[in-house]
């Protein structure tokens, strides 16, 4: 599964190199997160815990999406957050 993630990362790097993209991917990969289902050119899904997901925007690697319930913990650890509403268009 990591092979798909690496391919999307390489594809984005070829189109528009971003110095921290590879470093952030390496941190996410080494963090104990598991590859989630489906990876697109723009987004990669990681799983942790029971049914929890973290979404990473590969094209803009500073963007990481978590459920709002994690906001207080994330901010308490020194990260800045903003609320984004995601709609399911399926």
C-alpha positions as CSV (number, residue, x, y, z in Angstrom):
1,X,0.0,0.0,0.0
2,X,2.8,2.4,0.7
3,X,3.9,2.1,-2.9
4,X,0.7,4.0,-4.0
5,X,1.5,6.7,-1.6
6,X,5.1,7.0,-2.9
7,X,3.9,7.2,-6.5
8,X,1.5,10.0,-5.7
9,X,4.2,11.8,-3.8
10,X,6.7,11.4,-6.7
11,X,4.0,12.6,-9.2
12,X,3.4,15.8,-7.2
13,X,7.1,16.4,-6.8
14,X,7.7,16.2,-10.5
15,X,4.9,18.8,-11.2
16,X,5.7,21.1,-8.4
17,X,8.6,20.4,-5.9
18,X,7.9,21.4,-2.3
19,X,10.9,20.9,0.0
20,X,8.9,19.8,3.0
21,X,6.6,17.3,1.2
22,X,9.0,14.4,1.5
23,X,10.0,15.2,5.1
24,X,6.3,15.4,6.1
25,X,5.5,12.1,4.4
26,X,8.4,10.4,6.1
27,X,7.1,11.7,9.5
28,X,3.6,10.5,8.8
29,X,4.9,7.1,7.5
30,X,7.1,6.6,10.6
31,X,4.4,7.7,13.1
32,X,2.6,4.4,13.3
33,X,-0.3,5.6,11.1
34,X,-1.5,3.0,8.6
35,X,-2.2,3.6,4.9
36,X,-5.9,4.3,4.5
37,X,-8.1,3.2,1.7
38,X,-7.6,5.0,-1.5
39,X,-5.0,7.6,-2.3
40,X,-5.5,10.2,-5.0
41,X,-3.2,12.6,-6.6
42,X,-4.3,15.3,-4.2
43,X,-5.1,13.4,-0.9
44,X,-3.7,10.6,1.1
45,X,-5.7,8.9,3.9
46,X,-4.0,7.4,7.0
47,X,-5.8,5.4,9.6
48,X,-5.2,5.1,13.4
49,X,-7.2,3.8,16.3
50,X,-10.6,2.4,15.8
51,X,-12.0,3.9,12.6
52,X,-10.1,7.2,12.9
53,X,-8.6,8.9,9.8
54,X,-6.2,11.6,9.1
55,X,-6.2,13.1,5.6
56,X,-3.1,14.7,4.1
57,X,-3.3,17.1,1.2
58,X,-0.3,16.0,-0.9
59,X,-0.5,19.0,-3.2
60,X,-0.3,21.4,-0.3
61,X,1.4,19.3,2.3
62,X,0.9,21.8,5.2
63,X,-2.8,20.8,5.1
64,X,-3.8,17.9,7.4
65,X,-7.5,17.2,8.1
66,X,-8.8,15.5,11.3
67,X,-12.2,15.3,12.9
68,X,-13.1,18.3,15.0
69,X,-13.0,16.2,18.1
70,X,-9.1,16.3,17.9
71,X,-8.9,20.1,17.7
72,X,-8.3,20.8,21.4
73,X,-5.5,18.2,21.6
74,X,-3.9,19.4,18.4
75,X,-3.9,23.0,19.6
76,X,-2.7,22.0,23.0
77,X,0.4,20.6,21.3
78,X,1.2,23.9,19.6
79,X,-0.5,23.5,16.2
80,X,-2.8,26.1,14.6
81,X,-6.1,24.8,13.4
82,X,-9.0,26.1,11.4
83,X,-12.4,24.7,10.8
84,X,-13.2,23.3,7.4
85,X,-16.5,21.7,6.5
86,X,-16.2,18.7,4.2
87,X,-19.2,17.4,2.4
88,X,-19.7,13.9,1.1
89,X,-20.7,14.2,-2.5
90,X,-21.2,10.5,-3.1
